[in-house]
Amino acid sequence: MARARRGFKARRRRNRVLKLAKGFHFDRRTKFKHALITVRRALHNAYIGRRLLKRDMRRLWIVRIGAAARSLGFQYSRLIKAFADKKIMLNRKMLAELAVNDFQGFTTICNEAMKK
């Protein structure tokens, strides 16, 4: 019985992995078996990194809002509660943007939220 060679689908699968391995060094770029392991790890780390980025950005926004609030004499937690009680629907990203780029507007919003 004649030896059956793998068809174009196997080559296409291997080429897809090798294309993702572009920029790696040595065997990790040229040999399919090494490239497959490295590409899987790289894709997994990229997945984790996308989630860590969201977490890190939220922490940065909270630090910025907290620093701006402290300069006005407010605590971060009480300020966020005041926003919720007054139904001021600004998320942390927008509040941090205001705190950095438009401090006067941030001050106005915070004073409005903290009014009794």
BALOBA-1460 file (C-alpha; in Angstrom, 3 decimals):
// residues 116
<rec num="1" residu="m" x="0.000" y="0.000" z="0.000"/>
<rec num="2" residu="a" x="1.345" y="3.409" z="-0.930"/>
<rec num="3" residu="r" x="2.277" y="5.930" z="1.723"/>
<rec num="4" residu="a" x="-0.391" y="8.578" z="2.148"/>
<rec num="5" residu="r" x="0.940" y="12.090" z="2.390"/>
<rec num="6" residu="r" x="-0.853" y="14.686" z="4.450"/>
<rec num="7" residu="g" x="-2.927" y="17.008" z="2.322"/>
<rec num="8" residu="f" x="-3.057" y="20.750" z="2.069"/>
<rec num="9" residu="k" x="-5.164" y="21.096" z="5.232"/>
<rec num="10" residu="a" x="-2.306" y="19.881" z="7.428"/>
<rec num="11" residu="r" x="0.095" y="22.220" z="5.661"/>
<rec num="12" residu="r" x="-2.370" y="25.078" z="6.082"/>
<rec num="13" residu="r" x="-2.664" y="24.331" z="9.817"/>
<rec num="14" residu="r" x="1.110" y="24.218" z="10.230"/>
<rec num="15" residu="n" x="1.615" y="27.391" z="8.228"/>
<rec num="16" residu="r" x="-0.982" y="29.188" z="10.347"/>
<rec num="17" residu="v" x="0.996" y="28.356" z="13.498"/>
<rec num="18" residu="l" x="4.343" y="29.222" z="11.905"/>
<rec num="19" residu="k" x="2.943" y="32.556" z="10.768"/>
<rec num="20" residu="l" x="1.980" y="33.345" z="14.371"/>
<rec num="21" residu="a" x="5.520" y="32.368" z="15.436"/>
<rec num="22" residu="k" x="7.054" y="35.107" z="13.299"/>
<rec num="23" residu="g" x="9.528" y="37.095" z="15.362"/>
<rec num="24" residu="f" x="10.463" y="34.246" z="17.680"/>
<rec num="25" residu="h" x="14.068" y="33.049" z="17.865"/>
<rec num="26" residu="f" x="15.722" y="29.864" z="16.612"/>
<rec num="27" residu="d" x="13.644" y="26.655" z="16.487"/>
<rec num="28" residu="r" x="10.618" y="28.390" z="17.925"/>
<rec num="29" residu="r" x="10.193" y="30.148" z="14.598"/>
<rec num="30" residu="t" x="11.058" y="27.424" z="12.106"/>
<rec num="31" residu="k" x="10.042" y="24.072" z="13.596"/>
<rec num="32" residu="f" x="6.352" y="23.365" z="13.918"/>
<rec num="33" residu="k" x="6.517" y="21.371" z="17.165"/>
<rec num="34" residu="h" x="8.478" y="24.065" z="19.022"/>
<rec num="35" residu="a" x="6.453" y="26.846" z="17.442"/>
<rec num="36" residu="l" x="3.161" y="25.245" z="18.472"/>
<rec num="37" residu="i" x="4.144" y="25.141" z="22.141"/>
<rec num="38" residu="t" x="5.436" y="28.702" z="22.113"/>
<rec num="39" residu="v" x="2.458" y="30.111" z="20.210"/>
<rec num="40" residu="r" x="-0.001" y="28.456" z="22.590"/>
<rec num="41" residu="r" x="1.812" y="29.949" z="25.556"/>
<rec num="42" residu="a" x="1.966" y="33.363" z="23.881"/>
<rec num="43" residu="l" x="-1.748" y="33.354" z="23.086"/>
<rec num="44" residu="h" x="-2.547" y="32.311" z="26.644"/>
<rec num="45" residu="n" x="-0.394" y="35.105" z="28.070"/>
<rec num="46" residu="a" x="-2.043" y="37.591" z="25.717"/>
<rec num="47" residu="y" x="-5.449" y="36.470" z="27.012"/>
<rec num="48" residu="i" x="-4.320" y="36.954" z="30.600"/>
<rec num="49" residu="g" x="-2.777" y="40.322" z="29.737"/>
<rec num="50" residu="r" x="-6.030" y="41.654" z="28.315"/>
<rec num="51" residu="r" x="-7.742" y="40.948" z="31.620"/>
<rec num="52" residu="l" x="-4.886" y="42.389" z="33.690"/>
<rec num="53" residu="l" x="-5.016" y="45.593" z="31.646"/>
<rec num="54" residu="k" x="-8.659" y="46.147" z="32.577"/>
<rec num="55" residu="r" x="-7.856" y="45.522" z="36.240"/>
<rec num="56" residu="d" x="-4.846" y="47.845" z="36.207"/>
<rec num="57" residu="m" x="-6.739" y="50.651" z="34.483"/>
<rec num="58" residu="r" x="-9.553" y="50.510" z="37.040"/>
<rec num="59" residu="r" x="-6.984" y="50.695" z="39.866"/>
<rec num="60" residu="l" x="-5.367" y="53.711" z="38.194"/>
<rec num="61" residu="w" x="-8.718" y="55.490" z="37.866"/>
<rec num="62" residu="i" x="-9.496" y="54.862" z="41.540"/>
<rec num="63" residu="v" x="-6.090" y="56.234" z="42.607"/>
<rec num="64" residu="r" x="-6.570" y="59.364" z="40.507"/>
<rec num="65" residu="i" x="-10.092" y="60.000" z="41.788"/>
<rec num="66" residu="g" x="-8.970" y="59.375" z="45.357"/>
<rec num="67" residu="a" x="-6.053" y="61.793" z="45.070"/>
<rec num="68" residu="a" x="-8.254" y="64.512" z="43.568"/>
<rec num="69" residu="a" x="-10.959" y="63.919" z="46.183"/>
<rec num="70" residu="r" x="-8.443" y="64.142" z="49.035"/>
<rec num="71" residu="s" x="-7.223" y="67.489" z="47.699"/>
<rec num="72" residu="l" x="-10.824" y="68.711" z="48.050"/>
<rec num="73" residu="g" x="-11.167" y="67.240" z="51.545"/>
<rec num="74" residu="f" x="-13.323" y="64.223" z="50.603"/>
<rec num="75" residu="q" x="-12.742" y="60.505" z="50.963"/>
<rec num="76" residu="y" x="-12.969" y="58.315" z="47.869"/>
<rec num="77" residu="s" x="-15.495" y="55.870" z="49.332"/>
<rec num="78" residu="r" x="-17.794" y="58.604" z="50.628"/>
<rec num="79" residu="l" x="-17.577" y="60.444" z="47.325"/>
<rec num="80" residu="i" x="-18.576" y="57.355" z="45.323"/>
<rec num="81" residu="k" x="-21.469" y="56.711" z="47.733"/>
<rec num="82" residu="a" x="-22.587" y="60.335" z="47.342"/>
<rec num="83" residu="f" x="-22.565" y="59.929" z="43.555"/>
<rec num="84" residu="a" x="-24.722" y="56.820" z="43.871"/>
<rec num="85" residu="d" x="-27.144" y="58.498" z="46.313"/>
<rec num="86" residu="k" x="-27.555" y="61.591" z="44.123"/>
<rec num="87" residu="k" x="-27.890" y="59.350" z="41.036"/>
<rec num="88" residu="i" x="-24.970" y="61.052" z="39.271"/>
<rec num="89" residu="m" x="-24.166" y="58.464" z="36.610"/>
<rec num="90" residu="l" x="-20.471" y="59.039" z="35.927"/>
<rec num="91" residu="n" x="-18.210" y="56.010" z="35.774"/>
<rec num="92" residu="r" x="-14.734" y="55.911" z="37.263"/>
<rec num="93" residu="k" x="-13.059" y="56.331" z="33.887"/>
<rec num="94" residu="m" x="-14.840" y="59.626" z="33.227"/>
<rec num="95" residu="l" x="-14.327" y="60.853" z="36.782"/>
<rec num="96" residu="a" x="-10.599" y="60.167" z="36.538"/>
<rec num="97" residu="e" x="-10.471" y="61.960" z="33.180"/>
<rec num="98" residu="l" x="-12.190" y="64.975" z="34.729"/>
<rec num="99" residu="a" x="-9.877" y="64.890" z="37.753"/>
<rec num="100" residu="v" x="-6.786" y="64.983" z="35.528"/>
<rec num="101" residu="n" x="-7.852" y="67.266" z="32.671"/>
<rec num="102" residu="d" x="-10.638" y="69.476" z="34.104"/>
<rec num="103" residu="f" x="-10.130" y="69.814" z="37.844"/>
<rec num="104" residu="q" x="-12.542" y="72.756" z="38.077"/>
<rec num="105" residu="g" x="-15.328" y="70.653" z="36.592"/>
<rec num="106" residu="f" x="-14.429" y="67.769" z="38.902"/>
<rec num="107" residu="t" x="-14.633" y="70.150" z="41.864"/>
<rec num="108" residu="t" x="-18.073" y="71.357" z="40.799"/>
<rec num="109" residu="i" x="-19.407" y="67.825" z="40.411"/>
<rec num="110" residu="c" x="-17.952" y="66.698" z="43.741"/>
<rec num="111" residu="n" x="-19.383" y="69.694" z="45.611"/>
<rec num="112" residu="e" x="-22.782" y="69.007" z="44.037"/>
<rec num="113" residu="a" x="-22.647" y="65.362" z="45.074"/>
<rec num="114" residu="m" x="-21.544" y="66.072" z="48.648"/>
<rec num="115" residu="k" x="-24.251" y="68.678" z="49.338"/>
<rec num="116" residu="k" x="-26.687" y="67.582" z="52.015"/>
